[in-house]
Amino acid sequence: MGEVVGDTAVTQPGSVDPVAESQRFVDRLAEVDVDALSDHDRAHFIRTLERVKGGASAAQARATDALRRSREAAAPRDAARSVGSEVALARRESPSAGDRLVGLARALVHEMPHTMTALTRGDIVERHATECVRETAVLSAEDRREVDRRLAGLLSRLSAPALGRAARRVAAELDAASVVRRMDAAVASRRVSVRPAPDGMAYLTVLGPMRDVVGAHAALLARSRSVVGGQCPEEGPDGRGVGAVAADAALRLLSGREVGQVQPLEVHLVMTDRSLLGTGDPGSSVMEPARVPGHGPVPAPVARAWVRDAGPASVWLRRLHTSPEGRDLVAMDSRRRVFGGLLRRMLVLRDDVCSTPWCDAPIVHADHARPVREGGATVFENGSGTCARCNQVKEAPGWQVEVIGNAPRELVVTTPAGHRHRSTSPPLLGWGSDPPLVHPPPAPPTSPRSLSAPTPSALEARLAALLDAS
């Protein structure tokens, strides 16, 4: 979660304040009575606002490039990442997006005058400009200007993807060797990533050479069609379609499991004792969702099913001690000696994702909010879960991080320009659980998988006994 705090504009006496003027324009837009307009005028208003977005993006690009040049003149060594992070905070984007926006601004202001003019007039929007800049990134400044010149007459006529394809074609004509080098270099960036998806799902993405990825996909589909067609004696379709079988096969093979084997990797599942076992505070709801740190909420019935399906030998119980209202994590049991780094795990459980406002990247570093060199202690209150980028950027000149409060814990990030951005650690069970909701008593169960408190299974009875014994 991010929030901007304490921003004030500083202008010379008698001069026009562009920040205040921009804010007044935004306020006037909110006062437009769209119900009083005809359909013709509404459509025209929508079109005009699209042009406004383009013009605003051009102004942002000019301001971003001016900020970059100012920072580079003051501190050349630390400017690159620092400016990207500062722009990201200002635009409520991730730091990596901030880097891209700084590069976009530099290209538009200095190397692509026709594209910048079209953006300023509102003939295109930022997405069009981004496509042109990305597809010409490997070219020299001279070749990029030539691409810009050739596409000048098409800027307002093509969609963003079509404009990107056109830029790619001209780039390949002007400097085929650079395009080939870019494709070769892309192979070095092959990776596997994961990101949340709706409804308790997630995307596992493999970025690799096209021929290898297409080949792997074809092999998965061939295997899946064999399973669905009943041609694999070791595995049946079990009511699944080709896509579901392919996904199950890919995940099983990547994790090294045999058919029917339980996932051996640890998944941190945070949920109340009431949601898991039906015990604890009777005023709480058995429907309080669980949370997988870094990935989001999981409905209580689904979380209970995960625990049931895992089996007694695969479930470990650890108590999380919270503040009185149940919002913030303050301590945690350490009963499993095979796992070290309990303090770091607490930071991950508390912060969920990178604690920098609007970053949302996975936590990589356990960082001191107040540096050790300034007397910062290695304690839970002074720790922050951050991505590698944000941990390194805050060491650049002009950056400051301050902890305010503990329950809830707030982090205030001050940029070199003096802007302050505040983030708050989420409730232990995730955003949306604060304040705790008061639910009516659940309806009588209608099935073994009812959404009300379930009849304890053997596994749940064992977990309840462990909880009581602890």
C-alpha positions in Angstrom: 0.0 0.0 0.0 1.3 3.5 -0.8 0.3 7.0 0.1 1.7 10.4 -0.7 2.2 12.7 2.3 3.3 16.3 2.9 3.7 17.4 -0.8 3.9 21.2 -1.3 4.9 23.0 -4.5 7.7 25.7 -4.3 7.5 28.5 -7.0 9.0 31.9 -7.4 6.9 34.9 -6.3 4.7 36.2 -9.1 5.2 33.1 -11.3 2.6 30.7 -12.5 2.5 27.5 -10.4 2.1 24.7 -12.9 1.4 22.1 -10.2 -1.5 24.2 -8.8 -2.8 24.9 -12.3 -2.8 21.2 -13.1 -4.6 20.4 -9.9 -7.3 23.0 -10.7 -7.7 21.4 -14.1 -8.2 18.0 -12.5 -10.8 19.6 -10.1 -12.7 21.2 -13.0 -12.9 17.8 -14.8 -14.6 16.4 -11.7 -17.2 19.2 -12.0 -18.3 18.4 -15.5 -21.9 17.3 -15.6 -21.8 14.5 -18.2 -25.5 13.8 -17.7 -26.3 17.2 -19.2 -24.4 16.4 -22.4 -25.8 14.9 -25.6 -24.5 11.6 -26.7 -22.6 13.4 -29.5 -21.0 15.7 -26.9 -20.2 12.8 -24.5 -18.3 10.9 -27.3 -16.5 14.1 -28.2 -15.6 14.7 -24.6 -14.2 11.2 -24.3 -12.1 11.8 -27.4 -10.8 15.1 -26.1 -9.9 13.6 -22.8 -7.8 11.0 -24.7 -5.9 13.9 -26.3 -5.5 15.4 -22.8 -3.9 12.1 -21.7 -1.4 12.3 -24.5 -0.5 15.9 -23.8 -0.1 15.1 -20.1 2.2 12.2 -20.9 4.4 14.5 -23.0 4.6 17.0 -20.2 5.5 14.1 -17.8 8.2 13.0 -20.2 9.7 16.5 -20.3 9.6 16.8 -16.6 11.1 13.3 -16.1 14.0 14.1 -18.5 14.7 17.4 -16.8 14.8 15.6 -13.4 17.2 13.0 -14.8 19.6 15.7 -16.2 19.5 17.6 -12.9 20.3 14.4 -10.9 23.1 13.4 -13.3 24.7 16.8 -13.0 24.6 16.6 -9.2 25.6 13.0 -8.7 26.4 11.1 -11.9 27.3 7.8 -10.2 24.1 7.4 -8.3 21.6 9.1 -10.6 20.4 6.2 -12.8 18.6 4.0 -10.3 17.8 6.9 -7.9 15.9 8.8 -10.6 14.0 5.7 -11.7 12.8 5.0 -8.2 11.9 8.6 -7.6 9.8 8.8 -10.8 8.2 5.4 -9.9 7.0 6.8 -6.6 5.7 10.0 -8.2 3.7 7.9 -10.7 2.8 5.2 -8.3 4.6 2.5 -10.3 7.1 -0.1 -9.5 10.9 0.8 -9.7 11.5 -1.2 -12.8 8.6 0.7 -14.5 10.2 3.9 -13.3 13.4 3.0 -15.1 11.5 2.4 -18.3 9.7 5.7 -18.0 13.0 7.5 -17.6 14.4 5.8 -20.7 11.2 6.6 -22.6 11.4 10.3 -21.6 15.0 10.5 -22.7 14.4 9.0 -26.1 11.3 11.1 -26.8 12.9 14.4 -25.7 16.2 14.0 -27.5 15.9 11.4 -30.3 12.3 11.2 -31.5 10.9 14.7 -32.2 8.0 13.7 -34.4 6.7 11.1 -31.9 7.1 13.7 -29.1 5.2 16.3 -31.1 2.4 13.9 -31.8 2.2 13.0 -28.1 2.2 16.7 -27.1 -0.7 17.4 -29.5 -2.6 14.4 -28.1 -2.6 12.6 -31.5 -1.2 9.5 -29.7 -1.0 8.3 -26.1 1.9 7.1 -24.1 1.4 3.5 -25.2 2.1 4.4 -28.8 5.3 6.2 -27.9 6.4 3.3 -25.7 6.0 0.9 -28.6 8.2 3.1 -30.9 10.9 3.6 -28.3 11.0 -0.1 -27.3 11.3 -1.4 -30.8 14.1 1.1 -31.6 16.1 0.6 -28.4 19.0 -1.1 -30.1 19.5 1.6 -32.8 21.9 4.5 -32.7 20.5 7.9 -32.1 20.8 8.7 -35.8 18.9 5.5 -36.9 16.3 6.1 -34.3 15.6 9.6 -35.6 15.3 8.1 -39.1 12.7 5.6 -37.8 10.9 8.5 -36.2 11.0 10.5 -39.5 9.6 7.6 -41.6 6.8 6.9 -39.2 5.7 10.5 -38.7 2.8 10.2 -41.1 1.6 7.0 -39.5 1.7 7.9 -35.8 -2.0 9.0 -35.6 -3.3 6.4 -38.0 -2.0 3.1 -36.5 -2.8 1.3 -33.3 0.0 0.9 -30.7 0.8 -2.7 -31.6 0.8 -1.9 -35.3 3.0 1.1 -34.8 5.4 -1.1 -32.8 5.5 -3.6 -35.7 6.2 -0.8 -38.2 9.0 0.5 -36.0 10.5 -3.0 -35.7 10.4 -3.4 -39.5 12.2 -0.1 -40.2 14.7 -0.9 -37.5 15.5 -4.2 -39.0 16.0 -2.5 -42.4 18.3 0.2 -41.0 20.5 -1.9 -38.8 19.8 -5.6 -39.1 23.0 -6.5 -37.2 21.8 -4.6 -34.1 18.4 -6.4 -34.2 20.2 -9.8 -34.4 22.4 -8.8 -31.5 19.4 -7.9 -29.5 17.8 -11.2 -30.2 21.0 -13.0 -29.1 21.2 -10.9 -26.0 17.6 -11.7 -25.1 18.5 -15.4 -24.7 20.6 -14.4 -21.7 17.5 -13.0 -20.1 15.6 -16.3 -20.1 13.9 -16.9 -16.8 11.0 -18.3 -14.9 8.6 -16.1 -13.0 5.4 -16.4 -11.1 2.6 -13.9 -10.5 -0.8 -14.1 -8.9 -4.0 -14.7 -10.9 -7.6 -14.3 -9.9 -9.6 -17.0 -8.1 -6.7 -18.6 -6.2 -4.6 -19.3 -9.3 -1.2 -18.1 -10.4 0.8 -17.8 -13.7 4.1 -19.6 -14.0 5.8 -18.0 -17.0 8.8 -19.4 -18.8 10.6 -16.9 -21.0 13.0 -18.7 -23.4 14.0 -19.0 -27.0 10.9 -19.4 -29.2 11.9 -22.7 -30.7 12.4 -24.3 -27.3 9.2 -22.9 -25.8 7.1 -23.9 -28.8 8.7 -27.4 -28.7 8.0 -27.8 -25.0 4.4 -26.6 -25.5 3.9 -29.1 -28.4 5.2 -31.9 -26.2 2.9 -31.1 -23.4 -0.1 -30.9 -25.7 0.8 -34.3 -27.3 1.1 -35.9 -23.8 -2.2 -34.3 -22.7 -4.1 -35.5 -25.7 -2.8 -39.1 -25.0 -4.0 -38.9 -21.4 -7.4 -37.5 -22.4 -7.6 -40.2 -25.1 -7.0 -43.0 -22.6 -3.7 -44.0 -24.1 -1.6 -43.5 -20.9 -2.1 -46.4 -18.5 -0.2 -44.7 -15.7 -2.5 -41.6 -15.7 -6.1 -41.1 -16.5 -8.0 -37.9 -17.4 -10.2 -37.9 -14.3 -12.6 -35.5 -16.0 -9.9 -33.1 -17.0 -9.6 -31.5 -20.4 -6.4 -31.2 -22.5 -5.5 -27.8 -21.0 -5.9 -29.0 -17.4 -3.9 -32.1 -18.0 -1.1 -30.1 -19.7 -0.9 -27.7 -16.7 -0.9 -30.6 -14.2 1.8 -32.4 -16.2 4.0 -29.2 -16.5 3.8 -28.5 -12.7 4.4 -32.1 -11.8 7.5 -32.4 -14.0 8.9 -29.1 -13.0 8.6 -30.0 -9.3 10.0 -33.5 -9.8 6.9 -35.3 -8.6 5.5 -38.7 -9.6 1.9 -39.0 -10.7 -0.3 -38.6 -7.6 2.6 -37.4 -5.4 1.9 -34.5 -3.0 3.7 -31.2 -3.6 6.9 -31.4 -1.4 7.7 -27.7 -1.3 6.6 -25.5 1.6 3.8 -23.0 1.2 3.2 -20.5 4.0 -0.5 -20.4 4.6 -1.6 -17.8 7.2 -5.1 -18.2 8.7 -6.9 -17.9 12.0 -7.4 -20.9 14.3 -11.1 -20.2 13.9 -11.0 -20.5 10.1 -8.8 -23.6 10.2 -10.2 -25.6 13.1 -13.4 -23.9 14.2 -11.9 -23.2 17.6 -10.8 -19.9 19.2 -12.8 -16.7 19.4 -16.5 -17.5 18.8 -17.1 -13.9 17.7 -14.8 -14.4 14.7 -16.0 -15.9 11.4 -15.0 -19.3 10.2 -15.1 -17.7 6.7 -12.1 -15.4 7.4 -9.9 -15.9 4.3 -6.4 -17.2 4.6 -3.4 -15.6 2.9 -0.4 -16.9 1.0 2.3 -14.2 1.5 3.2 -12.4 -1.7 0.2 -13.9 -3.6 -2.9 -12.8 -1.9 -6.1 -14.2 -0.2 -7.4 -17.7 -0.3 -11.0 -18.5 0.7 -11.3 -20.4 4.0 -12.9 -23.5 2.4 -10.1 -23.8 -0.1 -7.4 -23.3 2.5 -9.0 -26.1 4.7 -9.1 -28.4 1.7 -5.4 -27.7 1.0 -4.7 -28.8 4.6 -6.9 -31.9 4.4 -5.4 -33.0 1.1 -1.8 -32.5 2.3 -2.0 -35.2 4.9 -0.7 -35.3 8.5 2.9 -35.8 7.6 3.0 -32.7 5.3 1.5 -30.1 7.7 3.4 -28.1 10.2 1.7 -25.8 12.7 3.3 -22.5 13.9 1.5 -20.0 16.1 1.6 -16.3 15.0 1.2 -13.9 17.9 -0.7 -10.7 16.9 -1.6 -7.4 18.4 -4.8 -7.5 20.5 -7.1 -6.6 17.6 -5.5 -9.3 15.5 -4.1 -6.9 12.8 -0.3 -7.0 13.2 2.2 -9.7 13.7 4.3 -9.2 16.8 5.9 -12.6 17.5 6.1 -16.1 16.2 6.8 -19.6 17.6 10.0 -21.3 16.5 9.5 -25.0 16.8 11.0 -26.3 13.6 14.8 -26.2 14.0 15.4 -27.5 10.5 14.5 -24.0 9.2 16.6 -21.0 10.1 16.0 -17.3 9.8 12.9 -17.0 11.9 13.2 -13.2 12.1 13.5 -12.9 8.3 10.4 -15.1 7.9 8.5 -12.8 10.2 9.3 -9.9 8.0 8.0 -11.7 4.9 4.9 -12.7 6.7 4.3 -9.1 7.9 5.2 -7.1 4.8 3.9 -9.6 2.2 5.7 -7.8 -0.7 8.3 -5.1 -1.0 7.5 -2.5 1.6 8.4 0.4 -0.7 5.1 2.2 -1.8 3.7 0.8 -5.0 6.6 -1.6 -5.7 4.8 -4.9 -5.0 7.8 -6.9 -6.0 8.6 -10.2 -4.2 10.7 -9.8 -1.0 14.4 -10.6 -1.6 16.2 -8.7 1.2 15.6 -8.3 4.9 16.6 -4.7 5.3 17.3 -2.3 8.2 14.9 0.7 7.8 17.4 2.7 9.9 20.9 1.6 8.8 23.2 -0.1 11.3 25.8 2.6 10.7 23.3 5.0 12.2 22.5 2.9 15.2 19.7 0.8 13.7 19.1 -2.4 15.6 18.6 -5.8 14.0 15.1 -6.2 15.5 11.7 -6.9 14.1 10.5 -3.3 14.4 13.5 -2.0 12.4 13.3 -4.6 9.7 11.7 -4.3 6.3 11.1 -6.8 3.6 12.3 -5.3 0.3 13.2 -6.2 -3.2 16.9 -6.0 -4.1 16.4 -2.8 -6.2 14.7 -0.8 -3.4 17.2 -1.9 -0.8 20.0 -0.6 -2.9 18.4 2.6 -4.1 17.8 3.9 -0.5 21.6 4.0 -0.1 21.9 6.7 -2.8 22.3 10.3 -1.6 19.1 12.1 -0.6 17.0 9.0 0.2 15.7 8.4 3.7 13.5 5.7 5.3 11.8 6.1 8.6 9.6 3.8 10.6 6.5 5.4 12.3 4.6 3.3 14.8 4.4 -0.5 15.2 0.8 -1.5 15.1 0.1 -0.8 12.3 3.7 -0.2 11.2 4.2 2.7 8.7 7.2 3.3 6.6 7.9 6.8 5.3 10.2 7.1 2.2 11.7 10.5 1.5 13.1 11.1 -2.0 16.0 13.3 -2.9 13.4 15.9 -4.1 11.9 16.0 -0.6 8.7 14.2 -1.5 7.4 11.8 1.2 5.6 8.6 0.4 4.1 6.4 3.1 3.3 2.7 3.1 1.6 0.6 5.7 2.2 -3.0 6.4 -0.9 -5.0 5.5 -3.0 -6.8 8.2 -1.7 -10.2 8.9 -4.6 -11.8 6.9 -4.2 -9.3 4.0 -5.9 -6.1 2.9 -9.7 -6.3 3.3 -9.5 -7.9 6.7 -8.9 -4.6 8.5 -11.0 -3.8 10.4 -12.1 -7.4 11.2 -15.5 -8.1 9.7 -18.4 -9.3 12.0 -20.3 -12.0 10.2 -23.6 -13.6 11.1 -23.6 -17.2 12.3 -22.9 -19.5 9.4 -25.8 -21.4 7.8 -26.2 -25.1 8.7 -23.9 -27.4 6.6 -25.3 -28.7 3.4 -22.4 -30.9 2.3 -19.1 -32.2 3.6 -17.3 -29.3 2.0 -19.8 -26.7 3.5 -18.6 -23.2 4.0 -19.5 -23.3 7.7 -17.2 -24.8 10.4 -16.4 -28.3 9.2 -16.5 -31.5 11.2 -13.0 -32.0 12.4 -11.1 -34.6 10.4 -8.4 -36.8 11.9 -5.8 -34.3 10.7 -7.6 -31.3 12.1 -8.1 -33.1 15.4 -4.4 -33.6 15.6 -3.7 -30.0 14.7 -6.2 -28.8 17.4 -4.4 -31.0 20.0 -1.1 -29.6 19.0 -2.4 -26.1 19.3 -3.9 -26.7 22.7 -0.7 -28.4 23.9 1.4 -25.5 22.9 
